[in-house]
C-alpha cells in the first residue's frame, strides 16, 4: 500500500493518562519510539463507549451498515492520516480507495482512531503533528493496551465521574 509522503506510519498501541490529560500512544514498527497524541477527556469517553459496547454486545464489527455500504460502493479503507498540532488541534482524514482512485474524507480524530482500530490499520501522522508531541518512552510505565480489554475495563470501572473535570483542558 503506497502511503502519502510526509506521513510516518505508526501503530496505535493504547491509551494512557498523564498528569494533565489523556493520550493516544503510537509506536513505530521497531517499537523503539513512542509518540503520544494529546486527547480531550470527551474523546476518551467516546473511545471507551465504542470499545465497551462492542465487547458487551458480542457482535463483531462486520454486522453493521458501514461494511456492506463500502462493499456496495466498491470502496476500501486505505489509510488513516493525522495532521495539525497539539496546540491548534489535530485534523484527521480517512482515505478510501476504489479502482485506483482515492477519496479523502475529513473526520474527527477519534473517528479516525476508531477506524484504525476496527480495520487494524497504521495511522499516518504528519511531521507537524509528531513535532508538536514530545517523544516519550513509556517502557517502564504501565499503559493500557488495546489487546488488554480486561485491564481497560478495570481502569474504567475505577474511574470516578468527579475525576473527569479535575484536569485542565
N, CA, C and O of each residue as an XYZ file, in Angstrom:
676
protein
N       0.855     -1.166      0.000
C       0.000      0.000      0.000
C       0.902      1.231      0.000
O       1.697      1.413      0.923
N       0.792      2.056     -0.999
C       1.597      3.262     -1.095
C       0.983      4.349     -0.219
O      -0.195      4.680     -0.346
N       1.797      4.887      0.658
C       1.333      5.915      1.577
C       1.770      7.288      1.083
O       2.797      7.407      0.415
N       1.017      8.306      1.399
C       1.381      9.676      1.062
C       2.680     10.034      1.776
O       2.834      9.756      2.965
N       3.610     10.646      1.056
C       4.875     11.013      1.675
C       4.644     12.117      2.695
O       3.677     12.875      2.607
N       5.543     12.194      3.658
C       5.401     13.188      4.716
C       4.640     12.672      5.919
O       4.446     13.402      6.891
N       4.209     11.432      5.866
C       3.492     10.820      6.981
C       4.299      9.637      7.489
O       4.782      8.816      6.710
N       4.436      9.565      8.785
C       5.122      8.430      9.393
C       4.061      7.422      9.805
O       3.130      7.767     10.533
N       4.188      6.190      9.352
C       3.209      5.152      9.646
C       3.480      4.568     11.032
O       4.531      3.977     11.280
N       2.510      4.747     11.928
C       2.648      4.300     13.306
C       1.444      3.461     13.699
O       0.340      3.653     13.190
N       1.673      2.535     14.605
C       0.600      1.675     15.092
C       0.061      2.211     16.414
O       0.824      2.541     17.321
N      -1.253      2.291     16.508
C      -1.916      2.680     17.747
C      -1.788      1.507     18.715
O      -2.270      0.410     18.433
N      -1.136      1.741     19.859
C      -0.889      0.651     20.802
C      -1.667      0.783     22.096
O      -1.745     -0.175     22.865
N      -2.242      1.940     22.352
C      -3.012      2.065     23.579
C      -3.317      3.491     23.949
O      -3.038      4.436     23.211
N      -3.898      3.609     25.120
C      -4.274      4.901     25.672
C      -3.769      4.951     27.103
O      -3.688      3.923     27.774
N      -3.431      6.138     27.567
C      -2.995      6.296     28.944
C      -3.338      7.707     29.401
O      -3.731      8.552     28.596
N      -3.189      7.952     30.681
C      -3.400      9.285     31.240
C      -2.079      9.788     31.780
O      -1.382      9.071     32.498
N      -1.728     11.031     31.435
C      -0.617     11.646     32.131
C      -1.229     12.562     33.189
O      -2.437     12.515     33.419
N      -0.436     13.368     33.816
C      -0.935     14.210     34.906
C      -2.009     15.176     34.422
O      -2.948     15.477     35.158
N      -1.881     15.657     33.211
C      -2.766     16.707     32.721
C      -3.939     16.214     31.877
O      -5.054     16.714     32.024
N      -3.703     15.244     30.997
C      -4.790     14.806     30.127
C      -4.473     13.470     29.464
O      -3.343     12.987     29.541
N      -5.469     12.875     28.815
C      -5.280     11.555     28.205
C      -4.443     11.633     26.925
O      -4.346     12.674     26.275
N      -3.851     10.495     26.597
C      -3.011     10.374     25.414
C      -3.366      9.118     24.639
O      -3.727      8.098     25.226
N      -3.263      9.196     23.319
C      -3.244      8.005     22.470
C      -1.774      7.737     22.207
O      -1.032      8.661     21.872
N      -1.335      6.491     22.352
C       0.073      6.149     22.183
C       0.285      5.363     20.899
O      -0.444      4.420     20.591
N       1.304      5.779     20.160
C       1.659      5.142     18.892
C       3.100      4.684     18.960
O       3.934      5.315     19.609
N       3.392      3.570     18.278
C       4.768      3.076     18.179
C       5.102      2.839     16.715
O       4.244      2.509     15.896
N       6.406      3.023     16.416
C       6.863      2.694     15.074
C       7.014      1.178     14.972
O       6.830      0.462     15.956
N       7.350      0.693     13.774
C       7.440     -0.761     13.572
C       8.478     -1.412     14.474
O       8.288     -2.542     14.922
N       9.566     -0.713     14.742
C      10.619     -1.280     15.582
C      10.202     -1.332     17.045
O      10.782     -2.078     17.834
N       9.195     -0.538     17.409
C       8.737     -0.488     18.792
C       9.621      0.348     19.692
O       9.417      0.380     20.905
N      10.611      1.032     19.108
C      11.550      1.806     19.909
C      11.030      3.192     20.268
O      11.315      3.685     21.360
N      10.285      3.826     19.391
C       9.790      5.181     19.649
C       8.316      5.146     19.984
O       7.522      4.500     19.300
N       7.957      5.857     21.056
C       6.552      6.020     21.418
C       6.192      7.475     21.187
O       6.865      8.380     21.681
N       5.132      7.690     20.436
C       4.701      9.047     20.111
C       3.280      9.234     20.625
O       2.384      8.475     20.255
N       3.067     10.234     21.472
C       1.728     10.480     22.007
C       0.979     11.513     21.170
O       1.585     12.422     20.603
N      -0.319     11.369     21.100
C      -1.193     12.433     20.615
C      -2.102     12.780     21.780
O      -2.713     11.899     22.384
N      -2.191     14.055     22.091
C      -2.974     14.524     23.229
C      -4.457     14.489     22.869
O      -4.850     14.906     21.780
N      -5.260     13.996     23.778
C      -6.699     13.874     23.576
C      -7.449     14.702     24.607
O      -6.899     15.092     25.637
N      -8.702     14.959     24.311
C      -9.605     15.577     25.276
C     -10.283     14.451     26.066
O     -10.393     13.328     25.574
N     -10.730     14.745     27.264
C     -11.385     13.721     28.080
C     -12.633     13.174     27.382
O     -12.933     11.985     27.487
N     -13.359     14.043     26.668
C     -14.552     13.572     25.962
C     -14.185     12.566     24.868
O     -14.973     11.674     24.554
N     -12.976     12.711     24.284
C     -12.512     11.749     23.288
C     -12.337     10.366     23.908
O     -12.706      9.353     23.314
N     -11.770     10.342     25.106
C     -11.553      9.079     25.797
C     -12.888      8.405     26.096
O     -13.025      7.189     25.954
N     -13.860      9.194     26.505
C     -15.186      8.623     26.788
C     -15.804      8.033     25.535
O     -16.455      6.991     25.604
N     -15.616      8.675     24.393
C     -16.149      8.163     23.125
C     -15.500      6.840     22.759
O     -16.190      5.889     22.392
N     -14.171      6.772     22.858
C     -13.445      5.529     22.558
C     -13.883      4.432     23.517
O     -14.144      3.302     23.104
N     -13.962      4.770     24.792
C     -14.361      3.797     25.801
C     -15.746      3.246     25.516
O     -15.959      2.034     25.566
N     -16.673      4.116     25.221
C     -18.044      3.678     24.934
C     -18.064      2.748     23.723
O     -18.765      1.736     23.731
N     -17.306      3.081     22.690
C     -17.276      2.248     21.485
C     -16.671      0.876     21.774
O     -17.205     -0.143     21.337
N     -15.554      0.848     22.512
C     -14.907     -0.432     22.817
C     -15.748     -1.281     23.752
O     -15.879     -2.487     23.546
N     -16.322     -0.658     24.783
C     -17.138     -1.410     25.741
C     -18.414     -1.919     25.089
O     -18.797     -3.068     25.307
N     -19.081     -1.083     24.292
C     -20.333     -1.522     23.681
C     -20.105     -2.656     22.696
O     -20.943     -3.552     22.593
N     -18.986     -2.641     21.965
C     -18.734     -3.744     21.033
C     -18.417     -5.021     21.799
O     -18.800     -6.111     21.374
N     -17.716     -4.893     22.932
C     -17.408     -6.073     23.740
C     -18.669     -6.639     24.388
O     -18.876     -7.853     24.389
N     -19.510     -5.766     24.938
C     -20.713     -6.223     25.627
C     -21.774     -6.760     24.678
O     -22.538     -7.655     25.041
N     -21.826     -6.218     23.460
C     -22.849     -6.675     22.521
C     -22.536     -8.058     21.979
O     -23.434     -8.778     21.542
N     -21.253     -8.433     22.009
C     -20.871     -9.741     21.484
C     -20.876     -9.801     19.975
O     -20.588    -10.850     19.399
N     -21.195     -8.699     19.324
C     -21.235     -8.672     17.867
C     -19.877     -8.263     17.327
O     -19.148     -7.486     17.944
N     -19.559     -8.798     16.173
C     -18.339     -8.344     15.528
C     -18.665     -7.069     14.766
O     -19.832     -6.748     14.540
N     -17.639     -6.358     14.380
C     -17.834     -5.110     13.644
C     -18.408     -5.343     12.257
O     -18.801     -4.392     11.581
N     -18.460     -6.570     11.832
C     -18.916     -6.874     10.474
C     -20.440     -6.913     10.348
O     -20.952     -7.175      9.260
N     -21.171     -6.662     11.423
C     -22.627     -6.730     11.388
C     -23.284     -5.354     11.426
O     -24.368     -5.191     11.984
N     -22.628     -4.378     10.835
C     -23.223     -3.057     10.850
C     -23.438     -2.563      9.427
O     -23.289     -3.326      8.472
N     -23.778     -1.327      9.287
C     -24.095     -0.739      7.993
C     -22.862     -0.401      7.159
O     -22.905     -0.481      5.931
N     -21.769     -0.026      7.809
C     -20.608      0.503      7.091
C     -19.986     -0.483      6.106
O     -19.771     -0.135      4.944
N     -19.699     -1.682      6.539
C     -19.035     -2.635      5.636
C     -19.866     -2.970      4.394
O     -19.323     -2.944      3.290
N     -21.162     -3.283      4.529
C     -21.949     -3.536      3.317
C     -22.057     -2.301      2.414
O     -22.066     -2.427      1.190
N     -22.139     -1.112      3.017
C     -22.202      0.116      2.236
C     -20.915      0.317      1.445
O     -20.959      0.612      0.251
N     -19.774      0.158      2.102
C     -18.496      0.292      1.409
C     -18.357     -0.742      0.296
O     -17.868     -0.426     -0.789
N     -18.784     -1.973      0.560
C     -18.711     -3.020     -0.461
C     -19.602     -2.682     -1.656
O     -19.198     -2.869     -2.804
N     -20.801     -2.190     -1.393
C     -21.723     -1.810     -2.462
C     -21.145     -0.688     -3.315
O     -21.300     -0.682     -4.536
N     -20.479      0.259     -2.664
C     -19.880      1.390     -3.374
C     -18.511      1.053     -3.975
O     -17.933      1.857     -4.706
N     -18.001     -0.140     -3.658
C     -16.699     -0.545     -4.166
C     -15.541      0.195     -3.531
O     -14.507      0.405     -4.166
N     -15.710      0.590     -2.280
C     -14.675      1.343     -1.577
C     -13.992      0.480     -0.517
O     -14.621     -0.381      0.099
N     -12.710      0.722     -0.316
C     -11.948      0.085      0.753
C     -11.303      1.182      1.585
O     -10.907      2.220      1.054
N     -11.198      0.953      2.880
C     -10.478      1.894      3.734
C      -9.000      1.661      3.468
O      -8.482      0.572      3.715
N      -8.322      2.689      2.964
C      -6.923      2.556      2.550
C      -5.955      2.995      3.644
O      -5.003      2.281      3.960
N      -6.197      4.166      4.217
C      -5.292      4.667      5.233
C      -5.952      5.734      6.088
O      -6.994      6.295      5.748
N      -5.297      5.987      7.215
C      -5.732      6.999      8.168
C      -4.607      8.026      8.245
O      -3.435      7.656      8.310
N      -4.953      9.309      8.238
C      -3.955     10.375      8.321
C      -4.314     11.351      9.432
O      -5.485     11.647      9.672
N      -3.281     11.839     10.100
C      -3.458     12.861     11.131
C      -2.479     13.995     10.841
O      -1.277     13.774     10.697
N      -3.009     15.196     10.760
C      -2.220     16.410     10.536
C      -2.451     17.365     11.692
O      -3.191     17.050     12.624
N      -1.821     18.529     11.635
C      -2.061     19.568     12.632
C      -1.097     19.456     13.786
O      -0.052     18.811     13.694
N      -1.473     20.102     14.882
C      -0.611     20.081     16.055
C      -1.452     20.020     17.318
O      -2.653     20.289     17.309
N      -0.781     19.657     18.409
C      -1.482     19.554     19.687
C      -2.066     20.905     20.097
O      -3.153     20.963     20.673
N      -1.351     21.989     19.802
C      -1.806     23.315     20.210
C      -3.003     23.812     19.440
O      -3.931     24.368     20.028
N      -3.000     23.622     18.114
C      -4.092     24.150     17.293
C      -5.141     23.098     16.967
O      -6.162     23.411     16.355
N      -4.907     21.877     17.360
C      -5.869     20.800     17.122
C      -5.447     19.922     15.959
O      -4.899     20.398     14.964
N      -5.707     18.655     16.102
C      -5.374     17.703     15.060
C      -6.499     17.658     14.038
O      -7.669     17.845     14.373
N      -6.132     17.408     12.793
C      -7.089     17.221     11.711
C      -6.869     15.810     11.188
O      -5.756     15.456     10.800
N      -7.906     15.016     11.174
C      -7.780     13.625     10.759
C      -8.580     13.372      9.490
O      -9.589     14.026      9.225
N      -8.102     12.409      8.717
C      -8.778     12.023      7.479
C      -8.715     10.512      7.325
O      -7.773      9.857      7.770
N      -9.745      9.982      6.681
C      -9.759      8.582      6.289
C      -9.719      8.564      4.768
O     -10.512      9.236      4.108
N      -8.797      7.796      4.223
C      -8.660      7.696      2.773
C      -9.327      6.401      2.309
O      -8.973      5.312      2.760
N     -10.286      6.535      1.411
C     -10.956      5.388      0.806
C     -10.412      5.213     -0.602
O     -10.069      6.192     -1.265
N     -10.333      3.974     -1.059
C      -9.798      3.689     -2.384
C     -10.816      2.873     -3.181
O     -11.502      2.002     -2.647
N     -10.890      3.186     -4.490
C     -11.760      2.438     -5.395
C     -11.145      2.465     -6.782
O     -11.027      3.524     -7.399
N     -10.759      1.306     -7.266
C     -10.183      1.180     -8.613
C      -9.070      2.192     -8.867
O      -9.023      2.806     -9.933
N      -8.177      2.368     -7.900
C      -7.045      3.270     -8.069
C      -7.317      4.722     -7.738
O      -6.382      5.515     -7.629
N      -8.576      5.085     -7.577
C      -8.915      6.459     -7.199
C      -9.061      6.537     -5.682
O      -9.639      5.649     -5.055
N      -8.534      7.604     -5.106
C      -8.631      7.809     -3.667
C      -9.603      8.935     -3.347
O      -9.673      9.942     -4.051
N     -10.345      8.737     -2.277
C     -11.256      9.761     -1.763
C     -10.858     10.009     -0.320
O     -10.871      9.096      0.505
N     -10.502     11.257     -0.022
C     -10.081     11.622      1.325
C     -11.246     12.314      2.031
O     -11.770     13.315      1.543
N     -11.649     11.768      3.190
C     -12.779     12.303      3.946
C     -12.268     12.794      5.295
O     -11.685     12.025      6.060
N     -12.488     14.078      5.587
C     -12.072     14.640      6.872
C     -13.037     14.151      7.949
O     -14.256     14.217      7.793
N     -12.463     13.662      9.039
C     -13.242     13.156     10.168
C     -12.608     13.658     11.455
O     -11.515     14.224     11.435
N     -13.284     13.455     12.555
C     -12.708     13.793     13.850
C     -11.595     12.826     14.211
O     -11.554     11.703     13.709
N     -10.702     13.257     15.070
C      -9.571     12.425     15.470
C     -10.025     11.081     16.027
O      -9.460     10.042     15.688
N     -11.034     11.101     16.871
C     -11.488      9.852     17.483
C     -12.109      8.922     16.446
O     -11.910      7.710     16.514
N     -12.854      9.464     15.494
C     -13.397      8.633     14.415
C     -12.267      7.978     13.649
O     -12.355      6.803     13.295
N     -11.195      8.732     13.385
C     -10.043      8.178     12.678
C      -9.378      7.071     13.495
O      -9.019      6.027     12.950
N      -9.212      7.295     14.803
C      -8.578      6.280     15.642
C      -9.430      5.023     15.744
O      -8.907      3.910     15.698
N     -10.736      5.197     15.883
C     -11.622      4.027     15.929
C     -11.602      3.266     14.606
O     -11.699      2.039     14.594
N     -11.477      3.988     13.495
C     -11.366      3.338     12.186
C     -10.066      2.546     12.103
O     -10.051      1.428     11.587
N      -8.981      3.115     12.606
C      -7.697      2.405     12.611
C      -7.788      1.131     13.457
O      -7.254      0.091     13.073
N      -8.457      1.213     14.594
C      -8.629      0.041     15.444
C      -9.462     -1.011     14.722
O      -9.097     -2.185     14.671
N     -10.567     -0.578     14.175
C     -11.500     -1.512     13.534
C     -10.879     -2.241     12.348
O     -11.049     -3.451     12.199
N     -10.160     -1.505     11.504
C      -9.589     -2.097     10.299
C      -8.127     -2.494     10.466
O      -7.470     -2.890      9.503
N      -7.624     -2.387     11.693
C      -6.248     -2.771     12.005
C      -5.246     -2.131     11.044
O      -4.404     -2.803     10.448
N      -5.369     -0.810     10.918
C      -4.503     -0.045     10.036
C      -3.552      0.827     10.835
O      -3.910      1.317     11.906
N      -2.337      1.025     10.321
C      -1.470      2.021     10.951
C      -2.023      3.408     10.676
O      -2.852      3.589      9.785
N      -1.571      4.371     11.432
C      -2.015      5.756     11.279
C      -0.844      6.566     10.730
O       0.245      6.554     11.303
N      -1.066      7.263      9.628
C      -0.050      8.147      9.074
C      -0.114      9.471      9.805
O      -1.109     10.191      9.709
N       0.939      9.796     10.531
C       0.958     11.028     11.312
C       1.974     11.968     10.686
O       3.123     11.587     10.459
N       1.554     13.199     10.405
C       2.416     14.170      9.733
C       3.571     14.595     10.633
O       3.515     14.464     11.856
N       4.611     15.103      9.995
C       5.775     15.596     10.729
C       5.372     16.711     11.695
O       5.904     16.793     12.802
N       4.438     17.566     11.284
C       3.970     18.659     12.145
C       3.318     18.110     13.414
O       3.591     18.591     14.513
N       2.456     17.105     13.260
C       1.771     16.523     14.416
C       2.770     15.839     15.346
O       2.651     15.930     16.568
N       3.750     15.157     14.764
C       4.761     14.486     15.582
C       5.617     15.519     16.310
O       5.932     15.355     17.489
N       5.989     16.575     15.606
C       6.837     17.608     16.216
C       6.142     18.302     17.381
O       6.803     18.738     18.324
N       4.821     18.407     17.327
C       4.096     19.088     18.404
C       3.921     18.197     19.632
O       3.547     18.671     20.705
N       4.192     16.916     19.469
C       4.139     15.978     20.590
C       5.567     15.623     20.964
O       6.413     15.417     20.093
N       5.826     15.553     22.232
C       7.176     15.164     22.641
C       7.300     13.657     22.519
O       6.346     12.920     22.764
N       8.491     13.208     22.137
C       8.760     11.775     22.105
C       8.919     11.311     23.538
O       9.651     11.916     24.321
N       8.238     10.247     23.872
C       8.324      9.736     25.234
C       8.649      8.261     25.202
O       8.394      7.570     24.215
N       9.203      7.802     26.271
C       9.494      6.386     26.412
C       8.713      5.881     27.611
O       9.071      6.162     28.755
N       7.647      5.136     27.354
C       6.800      4.603     28.421
C       7.142      3.154     28.724
O       6.313      2.425     29.270
N       8.343      2.727     28.380
C       8.687      1.321     28.560
C       8.664      0.897     30.027
O       8.450     -0.279     30.322
N       8.882      1.835     30.951
C       8.878      1.487     32.363
C       7.601      1.907     33.071
O       7.529      1.857     34.299
N       6.594      2.318     32.312
C       5.332      2.705     32.927
C       4.239      1.791     32.414
O       4.384      1.149     31.373
N       3.145      1.739     33.153
C       2.054      0.885     32.711
C       1.092      1.695     31.855
O       0.655      2.777     32.246
N       0.775      1.169     30.706
C      -0.205      1.774     29.813
C      -1.206      0.705     29.451
O      -0.838     -0.462     29.314
N      -2.449      1.068     29.296
C      -3.469      0.122     28.904
C      -3.397     -0.077     27.403
O      -3.538      0.878     26.639
N      -3.182     -1.294     26.985
C      -3.078     -1.554     25.561
C      -4.418     -2.026     25.031
O      -5.277     -2.489     25.781
N      -4.575     -1.900     23.724
C      -5.831     -2.304     23.107
C      -6.054     -3.805     23.212
O      -7.195     -4.267     23.182
N      -4.965     -4.576     23.335
C      -5.100     -6.026     23.431
C      -5.556     -6.469     24.814
O      -6.003     -7.605     24.975
N      -5.455     -5.613     25.799
C      -5.792     -5.966     27.164
C      -7.099     -5.280     27.566
O      -7.093     -4.326     28.344
N      -8.203     -5.769     27.035
C      -9.505     -5.142     27.259
C      -9.949     -5.272     28.716
O     -10.632     -4.393     29.241
N      -9.561     -6.363     29.363
C      -9.941     -6.543     30.768
C      -9.298     -5.456     31.631
O      -9.944     -4.911     32.527
N      -8.026     -5.141     31.365
C      -7.345     -4.100     32.133
C      -7.998     -2.749     31.868
O      -8.160     -1.956     32.795
N      -8.381     -2.468     30.610
C      -9.049     -1.221     30.274
C     -10.387     -1.118     31.009
O     -10.708     -0.075     31.578
N     -11.161     -2.197     30.997
C     -12.449     -2.182     31.691
C     -12.260     -1.980     33.197
O     -13.026     -1.252     33.827
N     -11.249     -2.620     33.766
C     -10.979     -2.455     35.195
C     -10.618     -0.999     35.514
O     -11.083     -0.441     36.508
N      -9.784     -0.393     34.662
C      -9.414      1.007     34.846
C     -10.653      1.896     34.791
O     -10.817      2.786     35.625
N     -11.525      1.657     33.809
C     -12.707      2.493     33.626
C     -13.698      2.320     34.774
O     -14.363      3.277     35.170
N     -13.796      1.110     35.304
C     -14.695      0.875     36.428
C     -14.247      1.644     37.669
O     -15.076      2.064     38.476
N     -12.940      1.827     37.818
C     -12.404      2.540     38.976
C     -12.442      4.048     38.790
O     -12.304      4.788     39.765
N     -12.624      4.518     37.572
C     -12.632      5.946     37.278
C     -13.897      6.583     37.849
O     -15.005      6.103     37.606
N     -13.730      7.656     38.602
C     -14.855      8.341     39.223
C     -15.283      9.518     38.344
O     -14.428     10.166     37.740
N     -16.577      9.809     38.258
C     -17.043     10.937     37.444
C     -16.396     12.260     37.843
O     -16.131     13.100     36.982
N     -16.140     12.457     39.131
C     -15.531     13.717     39.554
C     -14.086     13.860     39.066
O     -13.559     14.971     39.021
N     -13.436     12.737     38.697
C     -12.082     12.798     38.151
C     -12.069     13.387     36.740
O     -11.049     13.920     36.303
N     -13.176     13.296     36.035
C     -13.232     13.743     34.642
C     -12.980     15.238     34.489
O     -12.316     15.642     33.534
N     -13.481     16.062     35.383
C     -13.327     17.503     35.255
C     -12.153     18.057     36.052
O     -11.945     19.270     36.094
N     -11.406     17.197     36.667
C     -10.328     17.614     37.553
C      -9.119     18.191     36.811
O      -8.402     19.034     37.350
N      -8.897     17.745     35.599
C      -7.710     18.152     34.873
C      -8.054     19.284     33.909
O      -9.086     19.236     33.240
N      -7.188     20.310     33.833
C      -7.447     21.413     32.902
C      -7.359     20.946     31.462
O      -6.538     20.091     31.130
N      -8.206     21.506     30.605
C      -8.219     21.154     29.189
C      -7.701     22.312     28.365
O      -7.632     22.216     27.139
